[in-house]
Amino acid sequence: MRVTVLGAGRVGAAIARDLAKEGEFEVTVADLSPSALEAFEGARGVQTLQVDLSKNEAIAAAVHDAGLVVGAVPGHMGFATAQAVLEAGKPLVDISFFAEDPFELDGLARSKGVVAIVDCGIAPGCGNIILGYLQTMLDKVGRFECLVGGLPVTRTWPFEYKAPFSPSDVLEEYTRPARFVEHGEVVTRPALSEPELIDFPGIGTLEAFNTDGLRTLLKMSQIPFMKERTLRYPGHIEKMRILREIGLFSKTPVPLRGQSVVPLELTSKLLFPMWQLLEGEEDLTIMKIVVEGTRGTSNVRYEYDLLDRYDAETKTLSMARTTGYTCTAAVRLVARGMYKTPGVSPPEFLGRAPGCYLFVMQELAKRGVVFRETVMG
């Protein structure tokens, strides 16, 4: 099967290399950036295509001979890109974490008779797959909580943070209101709210805060308590809140010396170079999933813990590994006919489908991404 990967950033690159590694797929990577595509020079089984993915007709041309497409563009491009892929009648596995409701594309995907798996990264993504699987194991799920963070190993002043994925998507985490569920009702609170210090073995103390990561679970899972929180080194949250409160994350133009300036664009221009991980700079991904429920008359608690690190041998960032390899596992599920439900499928649907959870966990483990499962009760 030929797979076209739209987006040659760090995660898209990891996806393309993994799919091409075993010769199972012929891979084409499409991106506008010549430097991103040049990184594939000499890569076995990978062809490159320079194309402007902001144009629907260019996307249609890029995917015309693909048997399956991976969406790995920044979030602000994700919905339009996914729509163009589905209009072309191609199955899709997407990691772009776009703000729009993915189910707006469900009718289109069904009309084309194709699978469209969305939000298929580490979180959202892998955590949803775990939850979907446990929903088939328990009589009732009463609580779901996801804690997740991608961090540089070395803390550097002033932000003690660098972005292992699209920096513009990081800023979305800091500005998009966080939705979660309490007592069966959806509650909305500001992003970066309710900071909490939590100790993690092997890492130390991290700071958790509210982010809008539940996404499709808000609609598809009737669980009375659900929350997703992001992890950073202590002190980072307060700095981001200061920038946000003085208006530097605003998208509303302000006049300056006779011109109109969008504060967020200026902030991004200044921040993003400081947030870039340099060649060889190491990162880590830390994740904790807690699911509580009942089986028969017993209360049961499942905990899944992940601590993944930069792969020095392949020079692959941990966030690219954990996000990308969840995606490639889903690609293989579709390609092998193990998951073939037409329409939009959030990753929790994969977890509920027979055999899919085990397949994803095995694929991740083969690549060194290993969750530690603890069952209590």
N, C-alpha and C positions, 0 to 999 in steps of 0.2 A: 504494500500500500504506500502511496505517496502522501506524505503529511506536509502541509505548509504551516510554518510557524510565523505568525504576524507579530513582529517585534523582536529585535535582536539585543535587547538590554541584558542585564546580568541574568535575570531569571529566564528570559526567552532563550538566551544562549545555552544555559544549562539544560533546558528542555530539548533543544535541537540536538545537542551532543549526546544526550542520553538516548534519544530515539534512534540516532544513527549508529550508536556504539555496537549493537549486536547484529547489524545488517537486516533487522526486521522491517525497517522502513526506509524509503527514499525520502530525504528531508530537504525541503527548500525553506530558507529563512528570508523573510522580506522585511526591509527597513529602509528608511530614507538616509540614514547615517552611513557614509562610506567607511568611517573608522570602525563602526560596530560590525559591519560586514567584512572588513579586512581581517578581523580577528579569526575568521573561519578559513582563511587561506591555508590550503593543505589539509583541511579537516576531511577525513574520509567519510563519504556518504552524505555530505552536506553541500548543497548548491545555494548560491545567494542571489537575491534579486533586489535591486535598488528601486524602491517605489514609495510614493507619497501615500501613506495609509490614512490620511485625512480625506481622501477622495474615494467615493464609493465605486466609481468605474475602475479605479486602479486596484481596489481590493478584489473586485470581480475578476479582473484579468489575472491577478496574482494567484487566485485559488481555482481557476477554471479546470485544471487537471488534477486537483487534489482529491484524495479519497476521504480526507479528514483534515480539519483546520484547528490550530491552537491559537487562541487570542491571548497575546501577552503584551498588549499596549498599555500605556498609562490610563488610569481610571477615567479621565475626562474624555478620552477617545473610545472607551470600551463599548458603550451601548451602540453607537453608530457603527462601529466596526463589526460587532456581533450581528447587527441587523443586516448589514451588507453581505456577510457570510451566509446567513440563513436565506436571504433573498436569492443567493446563488445556488441554493439547494444543497449546501454542504453540511455534514455533521460538524459539531463544534465542541471543543473543550476550552473553557475560558477562565483566565485568572485575573482579569483586569480590575475587578472590584469597583465597578462603576456605580454611581449614585442612584441611577434610575431603577425602577422595579423590573427585574428580569422577566417576570411573568407577563409583561406587556408584549414579549416576543413569543409567548407560548403558542398562540394561534398561528403565527407565521411558521414556526418550526413544525407544528403538527400538519399544516397544509402542505409542507414540503416532505413530510414523512421522515424527518431527520431528528437525531438526538442532539440536544444542546445542553451540555453540562456546564453550569456557571459556578463562579466563586470556588473553583477547585484548586485552592492553594493549601497553605498550612492552617491559616485561620483568617477568614472562614475557609473551610475546606476539610482538612483532616479531622478537626474537632467535630464537625457535623457528621462525618462518616462514622466516627466512633459513637456519637449519640444515636444516630439512626440504627446502628447495629444493636446497641443496648436497649433500644425501644422494642426490639424483637425478643430480647432476653428477659425483660422485666414485665410484670403485669401492669405496672404503672410507674412512670417517671415523675418525681415531684420537684426535682431541682437539677439544673444544669449550670455550671460555671466554667468559663474558660479564661485562663490567665496566659498571656503570650507576649513575648518581646523579642525583637531582633536587635542585638547590641554589638558595638565594637568591643573587642577584648580589652583594648587599651583605652582608658578614660582620659580625654583631653579637654582642658579648659578652652572656651567657656561653657560649651553646651554639653560636654560629656556624652556626646551622641554623634553617630554618623549613620547615614541612611543606606541600608543594604538593599533597598528597592527604590522605586521612583520617589524622589523627594516631594514631588507635588502630591502624591498619595499620602505621604506622611503628614503634610499640612492639613489634608482633609480630615485625618484622625483628630487633629487638634481643634478643628472648627465645626465639624458636623455634629449636631446634637446627638447625644447617646440615648438610644432606646433600649430598655430592658423590661423585664416582666416581674411584677411583685403581686402576689395574691391573685394571679390570673389576669391582671390588668397591665397594659402597656404604660410604662412611665418614661417620661423624657426628662433628661437632665443635661446640663452643658457638658461638652467634651472637656476633659482634663479635671473634672470635678471629683470630689470625695477621694483625695489621695490617701493611700494606706501603705505603710512600710511592712514588707513581708520578707522573711528570711528563706533563702533557697540553698540547700546543700551544694557545695562546690562552687557557688557564685558569691554568696553573701546576701546583704540586704538590698532589695530592689523596691521601687515605688510603683504601686498599681494605681491606675486611674480609669475612669469610665470612658469607653469609646463605643462607637456604633457598629459593633461587629456581629450582632445576632442576625441581622438581615433577613434572609428567607425563613429562619426559625420563628420569627415573630408571626408569620402567617401559617406556616406548615406544621408547627409543633405546639400542641395544647398542653404546655407544661407550666404550672403555676409560678415557678420561680426560675428565671433565666437571666444571666448576666455575662457580659464579655468585658474584660479589662486588659489594658495594655501595660506592659512593664518597661520601666526605664531606670537608669541609675538615679539615686536620690538627688534632688535639686533641679533636675531637668524640667520637671513639670512647672515649677514656679516661674522659671525663666520664660517658658512658652506662654504661660498665662499673662505675664506682664506684656509681652509683645502683642498678644491678642487684645488685651484690655485697652491698650493705647491706640489700637486701630491698625496695627501693622499687618494684620491678616485680612483686613477688609477688602472686598472686591468693588466697593463704591469709589469712583474717581474723586480726587480732591484737587483743587486748583493749586498750582505751584509755579510762581514766576511766569504767569501767563499761559501755562500749559496745564493739561489734565493728566494726573498721575494716579494709577491704581496702586494703592499701598501694598497689596499682596504681590504684585508683580515686582515691585522694588525689593520687598523683603526676600522674595524667592531669588532674585538676582544676587543678593548679598549672602544669603544663607547657603544656597546649594553648593557653591564651591567649597565652603567650610565643612559640609556634610558628606563630601565624596570620600569613600574609602579608597585609599591609594593602592597601587599594585602590591600584592603580598600582605596587605593589612588584614588582620584576622578578625572575624566576627563570630558570634554564637547565637543560637536560637534556644530560648527556654520557654517551655510550655507546660501548663498543668490543667488537666481536665478533671472536673469532679461531677459525677452523676449519681444522684441518690434516688432510690425508688423502692418498690416493694415486689417481692416474689412470694406468692402465697400469703402467709401471715408474717413473713420476715421482712425487716428493713435491710436494705442492701446499699452499700456505698462503693462505687468504683472510682479509683483514681488512676489517671494516666499521666506519667511524667516523662518529659523529653528534655534532654540537654544535648544539643548537637553543636559541633564546632566546624570551623573552616577546614576544608580539605586541602592541605598543603601540596599533596601529590598532584592533584588536578587543578589546583588554584581556583577552586570553586567555593564561593561564599556559602556559609551555612544557610542563610535565608534563601539563596537560590536553590540549594539542595532540597531543603524541606518543602518549599513551595513547588519547585519544579518537578521533583520526583513524585509528589502526590499527583500532579497533573499528568505526568507520563504514565503513571499506573492507570489513571482513568482513560487515557488514550488507548492503552492496551486492552482495557476492558471492552471498549467500544469496538476496536479493530478485530478482536477475537470473538465478537458476538456474545460476550458475557453480560453486557448491558445494552439493550436495544430499544428502550422505551421512547417513542417519538415525543417531541415537545421539550419544554424547558424542565430540566432536572437539577435542583440544588443538590449538593453533595450528600445531604442526609438521605436522599432517595437511594443513593448508591449503598449506603450503610444498611438499608433495609432489604436490599435485593440479595437473594441467596448467593453466597460465595464471594461477593464483592468486597466486603470488609476484610476477610482473610487474605484475599489476593492483594489488596492495597498494602496491608501491613507487611506481607511477605516481600513485596516489591521494595518497600522502604527499607526493610531490614537488610535485604541484599546489598543495598547501597549505604549501609551504616547508619541509617536513621531509625533508631530503635526506641520504642516507647516501653517504659516499665509500668506494668499493670499491677495494681493492688486492689484486692477485693476484701471488703469488711462486711461482716454480717451474714 
